[in-house]
Structure formats: C-alpha cells, structure tokens
Amino acid sequence: MKAITHEPEIVTRNGKPVSVIIPIKDYQELLERAEDAEDIAWLKRARRKKQHYRPLEEYLSQRNGK
C-alpha cells in the first residue's frame, strides 16, 4: 500500500489526465465551498428581484381567512 500524502495524485490514461485522487478532508472542503458558491449565486439572483412586502397583520388575516 502507498504511503499517505497530502498531495493530489493525478491519474492518467494514454498520457492524459482523467482524474485526481485527493484526501477525503480536501474533497469534503471542496464540496462545502461549491455548495457555498451555489448559495451565494442564488442569493445574488434573489436580491435582484423586486421585493413585495406587506404588513404582518395583512398576511395573517389572509392566511387565516378572515
């Protein structure tokens, strides 16, 4: 078995890189960063939309059918 390293290992096929082997902690961090980037992009899109606000009392009366 190979010694544990923190450096990514590049797997090649026919001399061309096809995948990378990285420590699981690095992979989990990459996933978290990707999710954070998606959340930020969604928030930026949401902020561009015009917001419509109404008083809480109005919402509650419509919701309760009063």
PyMOL commands that set and color helices and strands:
alter all, ss='L'
color gray80, all
select helices_A, chain A and resi 24-48+56-63
alter helices_A, ss='H'
color red, helices_A
select strands_A, chain A and resi 9-13+16-21
alter strands_A, ss='S'
color yellow, strands_A
deselect
rebuild
show_as cartoon
